């Protein structure tokens, strides 16, 4: 498609002074004027979407899928048991349960109930949202349950005994706060909580780690590590090896991507590990500390290791000598490859590797050096490592595609026969009619010549006449790779209705490793937006669709992406969806966790980076005289990660400028935008109802 002048190119953006923004009142999360405004906007959206006579039937179809008992009960391995958290029509808040590994592998798990979260929520009059369990080591029956009121990142941790199936009287209990904890042993925790403002970073996370002994008050916990207020925060985890070796590690995140990893010994001072600042610890296997470097790394006389390489060294040897031992290469990705995930089992290390965005699985073993073998799995699917455990040889893997429902596999890393390594346990049913649908992978050149791949899901007999309603989705940030995935909601409410779906693998993500991400950092970010524009223009050039039939969708960082699409190239779209978005890029670092993302977006107070952010900030690039497609903005009051003020202020601005928009704010729900399955079904049905109205209904 030849470049065209945007409909807003000749119009001036509405001037907004970040220090004197007339909509600052909408940043008061629980402020009554702001909530009253949001409720009014919700009613306007309900009248348009939920009052549509087609809505009820589509909502029931969505709710049926989300609450179906035929869903795969994904679980976590621990001490010969598989733990699962389950929600359905009768479990609004959910049920924590477990089954023996043997019954789970047979495909007929015999569940034992541990905690009925609905009963707890009713008894305590709290909207409890499950955020996970962290269990003590060495076969202990004690676990810390993380519970959030309404879905916020801030949460409480309460000690629970899985044998007694109840909370421990006088057990470990933390105040409601952002942060995390790690078990040292059954009677000691490492706690990192943003309770005291004096020990909270500008991003809203803790920068002090303390040892907390059982039976003593939290206030007496002994400090073991202190970061800086300017850090993003401290995060702790327990690192266990397959041979019984165990350590407590604290990551001091200086920026979102740069950190120092500290080993916290039983006694004495923390030990800084000799890792590059841009690195991720992946596991411990046969004494080898496995990590991925996200920058070029040369140390200890080794050659230069490229970003994205998985490396290892003898951890105990380093602790004994304080000199970096020889590095071993676990895996070196090719140009169009990236390691998606790594899991350590009792007998091997599993690597999920994406090759041109398609998944593969390798089993790696170590004996003086690393050797690997591929695992036989169906082709052309995306793979997700569901769980692995250093005390079990079996791990769980999920495989799915746009038209292929998920299948859960048990991967036996101890089996030397590669063809017998992966055994299907259970498959999800087909949630929509895929007959006549096909998937194509194409690519288009971005303006700088970079090849950008994208997937197109369409009817095989689709006429290339530019008349197919098409939904384009992308993310483009934080080294998060997008891969094919099966969605019954998308299938029923969009593909079965005649729509096409596109997933764009633009830069900023992690599809091809760190360099793919780093190409769009900070002031280089325009390439991300150029990539998505190139995909949209290619769809139009190929006559898959045309602007009036094309919508773009994204959430969180993807909500910023679609906000930029709205302001930079409004003439490309018939509709835009911006979910839980960042939109005010000149104040984002002052809002909730925003300061933690300056490593991704840049500093608005920096002269150069701030000038660039003003150029792309959707909130600062709306013209009163511009011509824009209708945009659907949705957010959550309880989102304490991306501030709801972004979406609120943008919608209010559009209202004053007279531009078409819809706005929905879930009063509960956190950054996911919904706190339970029913709310999720309502949100998703509204989104597809909006798309049907904008792209399929006669205009």
N, C-alpha and C positions, 0 to 999 in steps of 0.2 A: 504494500500500500504506500503510495506516495505521501510524504509528510504534508499535512494540511494545517492551516492556521486554526488554533483553538478558538472557540467561540468567545473565550474570555481574554484573548491576547491583547485586545485593544482597550480593555476595561481595567480600571485601577482597583486594587484590593481595598476593602474597607479597613481603615486605619484602626489598629488596636494597640494601645500602649500597655505592655505587660505589667508595668508598675501602677497603672491606673485603669485596669480592666473593669468596665462597668458590670461585668457578669461574675465578679469574684464571689458574690453571694451564693452562686451555684456550686462553689467549691466546699461549702459547709455541708458535709456529707449527710448529717442527720438534722440539718437546719430545717425548721418547719416550712419557711417559705420555699426552699428548694424542693422538699418532699411534696408539698402541695402542688407546685408546678409540675413535678414528675407524674403525680397521680392524674393531673389533668391531661397531660400528654398521653398517658396510658389509655385513658378513656377514649381519646380521639383515635388512637391506633386500634383499640378494640372495635370501635364502631365501623372502622374500615375493613378490618381483617376477620375478627371473630364473628361479626354479625353477617359476614358473607355466608349464604346458605350452604355453600360447599364445605365450610370450615369444620363443622361437627364430624362429618364422615371422615375427613382427612385426619383430624385430631385422634379419633378412635383408632384409625389405622396406625398412626405413630405410637400411640400409647400401648397398643397391643404388642408392637415390636419391642419397645423398651421394657415392658413388664413380662415378656414371655418367659415361661419356665424352660423353654427350649434353648435359651442362650447358654453359651459355654461358661461353666463356673470356673473361671480362671483362679488359680491358687498359688500360694507360696509354700515352699518346702521347709519343714523344720522337724527334726527328731522323728523321722518316719511318719509324719503327719502332713496333710495338705490343708492349709488354712484359707478360707474363702469368706469374702464379705458379699452378701446377697441382698438385693432389693427386688421386689416385685409388687403386684397389686395389693397384697396384704401387708407388705413391709415397706412403708413409706420412708422410714429412717434407716431400716436395714437390720440384718441379722448376721452376726459374726459366728462362724461355725468351722468345724474341722472334720476331716475324714481320714482314715488310714490310707497310706500311700498305695497299698496293694489294691484296695477297693477303688481308688481313684484311677489307677492304671487300668483296671478292668472296665472302666467306663460306667460303673454303677456305684458311685461313692455313697457310703453309708454315713450320713451327716450327723454329727453331734453338735447341738446348739451350745454356744458359749455365752453370748450376750445378745439380748433382744434390745436393740437401740430404740425401738418404738416405745417399749415399756419404760425404759430409762428416761426418754424425752418427756413422756407423760407424767412420770413420777416427779421429775425435777422441773417441769414446765420450761424446758429449754428446747430450742430447735436444733438438736444435736445432729451434726454432719460428720460422718466418719472420715478420718484422715490417716488411718493406718495404725499398725501395731508394731512395736519394737521390743523384742523378747530378750531376756537375759541369757547369757551364754551357759555352756556346760550343763545342758539338760535341765535347767531351771524351769519351774512352772510359772515364773513371774514374767509379765509383759507390761510395758507401758503403752496404754491406749491414748491416741491423740484424737481429741474431740473438739470440734469448732462449733460455736453457736452461730448458725446461719451460713456457714461456708467461708468465713474469713480465714486468712492465713494465720492470724493470731488464734491460738488454741491452748487448751489445757492438756496436761499429760497426767494420767491417773493409773496407778499400779493395779494390775488385775492378775488373779491367780487362775490359770486355765484348768487346774485340777479341781479347785473348789468352786470354780465358775462364779466368782464374785470379786468385787474390789477388795483390796487388802486394807483391813483396819489399821490406821496409822502408817500406811504405806507411802511411798513417794507420790506426791501430788504437787504439781507446779501451778502457779498463777496463769491466768489467761495472757499469753504473750506470743509474739513472733520469736522464733529461735528453734533450738533443737537440743536433744540430749543423746548421750551415748553411754551404754553400760561399760563400766570398768570390770565389775563382777557383780554378783547378785546383791551385794550390800553397799555398792558404791556407784554413783553416776558422775559423769562429766556433764555439767549443765551450762548452757549458753542461752540466756534469755534476755530479751529486750524489755526488762521491767523498769529499770532505773534509767531515766533520760540521760543521766551522766555517764551511763555505760552503753548508750545506744548510738549507732552511727547515724550520719546524716541520711542514710538510705532506710533507716528504721529497723536495723538488725543489731544483734549484740556484738560487742567487740571484746568481751571478757569471758574467759572460760574458768570454771571452778569445779573442784571435786566436792561432791556432796555425799557424806556418810549417812547410812541408814540410822535413824533414831535421833539425828540432830536437825535443828531448824535450818531451812535453806539459807537464812541470813548468816549462818556460821560456815557455809561452804568456803573452802580455801581456794584462793586464786592461784591458778597455775600458768595462765597465759593471758596477756593483754595486748590487743591490737591498737589501732588508732581510730579516732572518731571519723576520719576521712576514708577509712576502709569501707568496702561494701558490707563486710561482716565476717564473723567466724562461724564455721560449720564443722561439727565433729562426727566421726563415725568409727565403728569398731571394725578393724581389718583382721580377718581370720584367714589362715592358710589351710590347705588340705592336710597338712601334717601336724596340726594342733597349734602351730605358732599363732599368736594373736597380739595385736597392738591397738592402741587408741590413737587416732590421727585427727588433727585439727587443721583445716584449711583456712588460712588467713587470706581472704580475698581482698586484694588491694584495689582491683577494678573487677569488672564482671569477668574478665578473661585472664587476669594476672594474679597469681597467688603464691604464697609460701606454705608448704606443707610441713607441719610440725608433728613429730612423734612424741607422745606424752608417756614417759617411762613410769614404772611403779614408784620410783624415787628419783629425785634430782631434777635437773632443769630440762625443759623441752629441747628436742634435737631437731634442727632444720634438716630436711631431706634434700639431697643434691639433685633436685629436679629443675628443669627450665621453668621460668615464671608462667609460661603458657603451657600447662601440662595437666593431665587428668590421671589420677591413680585409678587403675582398673581392677586390681586384685593381687593376691599373693598365692603363688603356686610353687611347691617344692622349694621354698625359701626365696624364690625370685619375685621381687616387687615389679609388677607389670604396670606400665604407664604409657599413655599416648602423648606425644609431643605435638603441640600445635604451632610450633615455630622451629626453625632450623636449630639443631642442637649438636654441638661437638664438645665432648668432655672426656677427660681421662685418656687422652691420646686416641680417641675413637675418630672415625671419619665423620663428616658432616651428615647428620640424619635429617631428612626432609620432613617438613610439617606433615602430620597425619600418620607418621610411622609409629608402630607399637613396639616398645622396647622393654627390656627388663634388666635387673642386676640383682646380685646377692645382697639382700637387705642386712642380714646378720653380719656379713663381712664388713659392710659399711659401718654398722654400729660399733664393731670392734676396732676398726682402724680409723674411722672418720675420713677415709679416702674413697672416692667413687670407684667401685670395682669395674671390671670390663663390662661393657654393654652388649647385650644380645638382642638381635632383631627378631621379634616375634612375627611381625608381618609388615611388609612394605607395599602399600596400595599402589596400583597403577594410576595412570592419568585420569581415567574415568571411573575410579573406584573410591570407596570410602568405607571405613569400618563403622558400622552402625552401633554395635553393642558387643560387649565382652562379658562372659560369665565363667567363673571358676567352679569346677566340680571336684569330687574326691579323686577323680582319675585323669582329668584332662582339662584343658581350657577351650571354651567354645567362642568362636568369632563369627558374628553375622557380618558379612561383607556385601555391600551394594555394588553391583557392576552395571553402570549406566542406569541406575535407580532400580535395578532388579536384584532381589536378594539371593545370597548363597550362604552356605554354612560350612565352616572348617573346624576340624578338631585338631588342637595343637597339644603336643606333649614335649616335655623337657628332660633331656639327659645330656648334660654338658652343653647342648645347644637345642634349638627348637626345630621340631619336625611336625609337618601337618598333613592332613588328608581331607578331601572333600567328602561331604555327606550327601547321599543321593536323596533328592527331594524333587517334587514337581517343578517344572520350569515356569518362568515368567510370573512369579509371585513375589510379594514382599514378605519378609520374615521379621518376626518380633520375638526376641528372647524374653519369654514371660518370667521365668525364674530359674535360678540355679543355686546350689548350696554346696559349700566346700566339704560337707560330710556325706553327700549323696552322689553317686555316679550318674543318676538320671537327672535330666533337666527338662523344662517345658518350653516348647517353641510353638508359635502360631504362624500359619501361612495363609495368605489371602490375596485376592485380587479385586479389581473393580467389579467383576462378574462372578467371582469365585468366593463363596462364603468361607469363613475362617475354619480351618482345621487345626485342632490342638494335637501336637506330637509330643511323645516322650522320646527324648534323645538319650540313648545309653552310651555315654562317652567311653565306657570300659569295653564295649564290643569292638573287636578288631575288624569285623566285617563291615565296611562302609555302607553296604547295601542294607544292612540290618540295624544301622544306628538309629534311625528314626521310625517310630511306630505310631500310627494315628490312634489317638484315644477317643476323640469325639469331634464331630463336625457340626457346625451350625446349619440350620435349614436354610433353604433358599427363600429369601424374604420378598423377592419380587420376580416377575417374569422377565428373564433375560433372553428369551428366544428372539433371534433377529438382531441382537445387539452385538457390537464388536468393539475392540479396543485397539487403537493405533498409537504408536509412539512416533512423533515427528520432531523436527527441530527447525529453528529459525535463527538467522543471524541478528544479533543486537547491533545497534549502530557502530560499536567499536569492533565488530567482526567476531565476537564470541558466539559460539553455537549454544543456543538455549533449547533444551529438550522440553517437550510437553506431551501429555497423554490426552487423547480424545476418545471419549466413550460416546458412541452414536449408533443409530440404526444402520444396519448394513445396506438397506435400500434408500438411505437418505439422499434426497436430491440436493446437489450442490448448486442451489439457486439463491443462497443467502437468506433463506426464510426459516431456518431452524432455530428455535429459542435455545440459547446456549448460556450455561453458567460457567464462568471462569474463576477458579480458586487458586490462591497462592499465599505464601507466607513471607519468604525472603528476609530472614533475619536470624541472629543468635546461633548460627550454625545448626539450625534445626532442619533436617532434611524431610521433604515431603515424598511419600511413596504411595503406590496404589493401595487402596483400602476398600473394603466392602461395606456399604451402607444401605441397610434396608429402607431407611427413611428417604434417602436420596433416590433409591430405586423406585419406591412406590409413588412418592409425591412429585418426582421430576422425570425420571427416565421413562416410566410407564406412561406418562402424559405426553410423550413425544419430544421431551427436551434432550439436549446433548450436554455432556459435562466435560470440562477441561481442567486438568491439573498441570500447572506450570512450575517447572523446576528452575526458578530464577536464582540469580546470585544473591548472596546474603545467607542462604541456607547452607546445609552441610552435605548436599548430595555428592559433591566431589572433593570433600575434605576441607581443611582449613583455608586453603587459598581461595576456594569458591566463596567462602564466607567473608574473608578479609578483603576481597575485591570491592566490597560495598560498605566498608566501615566509614563512619563519620562523614567527612566532606566528599568521600567517593560514592556516597549513597545514591546519587542519581542513576548510576548504572543499573541498580536494582529496578528502579521505576522504568528505565528505558527497556529493560528486558521484558517486563510485563506488557508494556505498550507494543513491543515488537510481536509478542505472541498474539495479542488482540488484533493487530493489523494483519497478521498472517491468516488468522481465522476469517477475517473479512475478505482478504485478497483471494483466498481459496473458495470463497462463497459458501463456507460452512454456515455463516450467519451474516448479519449486518447490524449496525449499531443499535437500531431500535429493538433488536432481538437479542442483544448481548448484555449480560450482567456480570459484574465483578464482585467477589465475595472474599472477606478476610476477617480475622479476629485477632485482638491484642496487637502485636506488631503488624499483623496482617490487616488490622483495622486502620492503622496508620497508612499502610500501603494503599488500601482502597480509598482512603481520604485524599491521598495525593493523586490517585487516578481521577477522582472527582474534580479536583481543582486544576490539574495540569491538562487533562485531556477529556473534558466532559462530553465532547461530541462523539466519543467512542462508545458510550454506554446508554442502554435503555433503562438501566437501574443499577444502583450501587448498594451494597450491604457493608456496614462498618460495625463490627461487634467488639464490645469491651475495648474500645480503641484508645490509642494515644493520638491526639489531634492538636493540642496546644504545645508545640515543640519549643516555645520560648519560656514556658513555666513548668514543663514536665518534671524537671529536676527538683522542684519544690513540692511536688505532690506525691505523698505516700512513698512507695519504693522507687520513685523515678530517678533519684540520684544514683542508684545502682547501675543504671543503664547508660551512663555517660561514656563508658567504654565502647558502646555500640553506636550511639547517636552523636556524641560530642557534647561539649559544654556550651550552653547558651550564653554564658557570661564571657566566653572567650571571643575575641574580636573576629577571628577568621571563622571558627566553627559556628559562632552565633549568627554571623551574616549568612552562612549557608543554611542553617536551620530556619531562618526567617524565609528564605527562598522556597523551602519545601513545606513548611508548617501549614497544614490545611486550614487551621483556624485563622491564619493571617493572610490567606490568599483567596478568600471569597470576595468576588466583586458583586456589588449591588446590581449592576447592569448585566452581569453574565447570564448565560443560558446553561442551565444544569439539569441533569436527569434527576428523577426522584431518588432520594437516598433513605435507607432504613438504618437508623442508629439504634443499637441496643446495648445496655450495660446493666450493672447490678449495684444496688446501694451497698451491699456487703463486700464488694470487691475492695480489699485493702491492699491490692497490688497495683492495678491500674485505676487511678482515681476516676469515679463516675463523672467528675466535673468536666472531663474532656468531652464526653458525648453530650452532656447537658449544655455546656456553653456553645458547642457547635450547633446543636438543634435550635437553641434560643437565637443565635445569630442568623440562621437561615429563616427563622420565623420573622424576625424584624426586617430582613431583606426581601421577604416575599417569595422565597424559593421553596419548591415542593420537598417535603420530607415526612417521614414517620419516625416516631421515637417510642422506645419501650424500655422501662427500667424495672427489673425484677427487684423487689424490695428485699428478697433474700438471695442467697446463691453464690456469693464469692466470685472469684475470677472465672469460674466455669460458667457463670451466668445463670445457674439454676442449682437449687439445693437438693432436689429429688427428681425422680423419674417423671412424675406428672408435670412438674414445671418445665423440665427439659422438653417433653413432648409438646407442650403449649408453645414454647419459644420456637422450636423447629418448624412446627406447623405454621406459625405466623410468618416465618421467613419464606417458606415455600409458597404460602398463599400470596405474599407480596410479589414473589417472582412470577407466579401464574398471572396475577392481575396486570403486571407491568409488561411481560414479554409474550404472553399467550393470548390474553383477552383482547378483543378488538379495541383499538384506541380511538 
